[in-house]
Amino acid sequence: MAKVELKAPIIEEIKSHFDGAEGAVLADYRGLTVAEDTELRSKLREANVIYKVYKNTYIKRAIEGTKFEGFKDSLEGPTAVAISKTDATAPARIISKFAKTAPKIEIKCGIVEGTFYDSNAIKAIAEIPGRDELLSRLLGSLKSPITNMVRVMNQIAEKKEA
């Protein structure tokens, strides 16, 4: 088999991971212990985030012509890619939180909903709560005034009965 024939399935696999993805983050994983890497992979897996290490040239070929083409200049040195098809900020949030306990991992850059961000911007995006948490906060905010109004109405009704 020619080298091209061996590389094609890997490039197609990478393309399939990026196809329909909402967000992705590139990270330098040098210096992580096996235990730290396993813990990170576990956390990412729980959030349905794909975390893989591929050769940079394979990633470059796979992202040609896609909204992730902005990664090309950052694909140098050891690179791990975290991709989410459901929650655009999940890869950034999880890796950034993990980096607080394992400072060896460094976020290189990311693309969230088609927009390229450098490492500092990705760290800022990582501070934004996830979709589920934001929805629960919204519902809590909407529920609070209604609950207070019902409580006041009950107190008025109890005073009239007494």
C-alpha positions as CSV (number, residue, x, y, z in Angstrom):
1,M,0.0,0.0,0.0
2,A,1.2,3.5,-0.8
3,K,1.6,6.0,2.0
4,V,-1.3,8.1,0.7
5,E,-3.7,5.1,1.0
6,L,-2.7,4.6,4.6
7,K,-3.2,8.3,5.5
8,A,-6.6,8.7,3.8
9,P,-8.7,6.8,6.4
10,I,-7.1,8.8,9.2
11,I,-7.8,12.1,7.4
12,E,-11.4,11.0,6.8
13,E,-11.8,10.1,10.5
14,I,-10.6,13.6,11.5
15,K,-13.0,15.2,8.9
16,S,-15.9,13.2,10.4
17,H,-15.0,14.5,13.9
18,F,-15.0,18.1,12.7
19,D,-18.1,17.7,10.5
20,G,-21.0,19.4,12.4
21,A,-18.8,20.4,15.3
22,E,-19.8,23.5,17.3
23,G,-16.5,24.1,18.9
24,A,-12.9,22.8,19.1
25,V,-9.8,23.5,21.1
26,L,-6.1,22.8,20.3
27,A,-3.9,22.1,23.3
28,D,-0.3,21.3,24.0
29,Y,-0.3,18.2,26.2
30,R,3.5,17.9,26.8
31,G,4.4,17.0,30.4
32,L,1.1,15.4,31.4
33,T,1.4,12.2,33.3
34,V,-0.5,9.2,32.2
35,A,-2.9,9.6,35.2
36,E,-3.5,13.2,34.4
37,D,-4.2,12.4,30.7
38,T,-6.5,9.6,31.7
39,E,-8.4,11.9,34.1
40,L,-8.7,14.6,31.4
41,R,-9.9,12.1,28.8
42,S,-12.5,10.8,31.3
43,K,-13.9,14.3,32.0
44,L,-14.1,15.1,28.3
45,R,-15.8,11.8,27.5
46,E,-18.4,12.5,30.1
47,A,-19.2,15.8,28.3
48,N,-19.4,14.0,24.9
49,V,-16.2,15.8,23.8
50,I,-13.9,14.0,21.3
51,Y,-10.3,14.2,22.5
52,K,-7.6,12.9,20.1
53,V,-4.0,13.4,19.2
54,Y,-3.2,13.3,15.5
55,K,-0.2,14.4,13.4
56,N,-0.5,18.1,12.6
57,T,-0.2,17.4,8.8
58,Y,-3.3,15.1,9.0
59,I,-5.3,17.8,10.8
60,K,-4.2,20.4,8.3
61,R,-5.5,18.3,5.4
62,A,-8.7,17.4,7.2
63,I,-9.7,21.0,8.0
64,E,-9.0,22.5,4.5
65,G,-12.0,24.4,3.3
66,T,-13.9,24.1,6.7
67,K,-14.7,26.6,9.3
68,F,-11.8,25.2,11.3
69,E,-9.2,26.2,8.8
70,G,-8.1,28.9,11.2
71,F,-6.2,26.3,13.2
72,K,-3.5,25.9,10.4
73,D,-1.1,28.4,11.9
74,S,-1.4,26.9,15.4
75,L,-0.6,23.3,14.4
76,E,3.0,23.2,15.5
77,G,4.5,20.9,18.1
78,P,2.6,18.2,20.0
79,T,-1.1,19.0,19.6
80,A,-4.2,17.4,21.0
81,V,-7.6,18.4,19.7
82,A,-10.9,18.5,21.7
83,I,-14.1,18.6,19.6
84,S,-17.7,19.0,20.7
85,K,-20.7,18.7,18.4
86,T,-23.2,19.7,21.0
87,D,-21.8,22.3,23.4
88,A,-19.5,24.8,21.7
89,T,-17.7,25.9,24.9
90,A,-17.4,22.5,26.6
91,P,-13.9,21.7,25.3
92,A,-12.6,25.1,26.4
93,R,-14.3,24.9,29.8
94,I,-13.2,21.4,30.7
95,I,-9.5,21.8,29.5
96,S,-9.3,25.3,31.2
97,K,-10.6,23.9,34.5
98,F,-8.3,20.9,34.3
99,A,-5.3,23.2,33.6
100,K,-5.8,24.7,37.0
101,T,-4.8,21.4,38.6
102,A,-2.4,20.3,35.9
103,P,-0.6,23.4,34.6
104,K,1.4,21.4,32.1
105,I,-1.5,21.4,29.6
106,E,-1.7,24.7,27.6
107,I,-4.6,25.8,25.4
108,K,-3.2,27.0,22.1
109,C,-6.4,28.3,20.5
110,G,-10.0,27.4,19.7
111,I,-12.8,27.9,17.4
112,V,-16.3,28.4,18.9
113,E,-19.3,28.5,16.5
114,G,-17.0,29.4,13.5
115,T,-15.0,32.1,15.2
116,F,-11.3,31.7,15.8
117,Y,-10.0,32.7,19.3
118,D,-6.5,32.8,20.7
119,S,-5.5,31.2,24.0
120,N,-6.5,34.2,26.1
121,A,-9.9,34.6,24.5
122,I,-10.5,30.8,24.9
123,K,-9.7,31.1,28.6
124,A,-12.2,33.9,28.9
125,I,-14.9,31.8,27.0
126,A,-14.2,28.9,29.4
127,E,-15.4,31.1,32.3
128,I,-18.9,31.2,30.7
129,P,-21.2,28.6,32.3
130,G,-22.5,25.7,30.2
131,R,-25.8,25.8,28.4
132,D,-27.6,23.7,31.0
133,E,-26.4,25.9,33.9
134,L,-27.4,29.1,32.0
135,L,-30.9,27.7,31.4
136,S,-31.3,26.7,35.0
137,R,-30.2,30.2,36.1
138,L,-32.7,31.7,33.7
139,L,-35.5,29.5,35.0
140,G,-34.6,30.3,38.6
141,S,-34.7,34.0,37.8
142,L,-38.1,33.6,36.1
143,K,-39.5,31.5,38.9
144,S,-38.4,33.7,41.8
145,P,-40.8,36.7,41.2
146,I,-43.7,34.3,40.6
147,T,-43.0,32.4,43.8
148,N,-42.8,35.7,45.8
149,M,-46.1,36.9,44.4
150,V,-47.8,33.6,45.3
151,R,-46.4,33.8,48.8
152,V,-47.7,37.4,49.3
153,M,-51.2,36.4,47.9
154,N,-51.3,33.5,50.4
155,Q,-50.5,35.8,53.3
156,I,-53.2,38.2,52.2
157,A,-55.7,35.3,51.9
158,E,-54.7,34.0,55.4
159,K,-55.2,37.5,57.0
160,K,-58.7,37.8,55.5
161,E,-59.7,34.3,56.8
162,A,-58.5,35.2,60.3
